[in-house]
Amino acid sequence: MIGNINHIAIVVPDLDAAAAHWRDMLGAEVSQAQTLPEHGVRIVFVRSANGQVELMEPFGEASPIAGFLKRNPDGGMHHICYEVANIDQARAKLEAKGARVLGDGSVKMGAHGNPVLFLHPKDFNGTLIELEQVTEGGAH
């Protein structure tokens, strides 16, 4: 069901400082910052030849990652995003097997303009899983 790892997400306390650090220390290509109010985050993508790291900081009082940052003030790994061919079919199969979709269970639009959903970390050994529908040759 799952395809490539699309990205690994890391919560950071200061997005601009973290992006500069990854760019200056590692020579990484870093995207422009995006604010996603509907997800409560501000993000950049650090690109490499075989994948991406998403750096995220909380945006707004209701940010779902604010609590994570309170528990981990220096930041840390937040989730792994896997690509799927059809997010609705993946959700149906996973729910039939007892997996829980976070939020209201509906598919949302992610940072790449693709449909995404998140699976409960208690169903995957304490790891938050994001699924992103990516068409062949689509945006990553």
Residue, then its C-alpha position, 0 to 999 in steps of 0.5 A: m500500500i505505501g510507496n516512497i517515503n515522501h518526507i520526515a518531519i521535524v518540529v523546531p522552535d525557530l523555523d528561520a534559524a533552523a532553515a539557515h542552520w541546515r542550509d549553512m551547516l549542511g549545504a542543503e537546498v531549503s525551500q521558501a517558508q510556507t504558512l499553512p494556517e489550516h494545519g497550524v504550522r509554518i514549514v520549509f522543506v530541506r531537499s536532498a537527492n533521495g528525499q526531504v526533511e520538513l522543518m515545522e514550527p507552530f503557527g497560531e494558538a491552536s497549532p497541533i504541534a505546540g504541545f510537542l514543542k512544549r514537551n521537547p523545547d529543542g524540537g525533534m522528529h514528529h512524523i514520517c510521510y509515506e506516498v500512496a497511490n489512492i488515499d481514499q482506498a488506503r484509508a478504507k483498508l487501514e480503517a477496516k484493519g482498525a487503524r485510526v485516522l486523526g481529526d475528523g477522519s477526512v482527507k485534507m490538502g497538504a503542503h504540496g497541494n496533494p491530499v493527506l491524512f494522519l494515522h494515530p501514533k498508538d497504532f504504529n509503535g508511537t510514530l505519527i504517520e502521514l499518508e500523501q496521495v502522489t500521482e506518478g510524476g506528481a509534485h513532491 
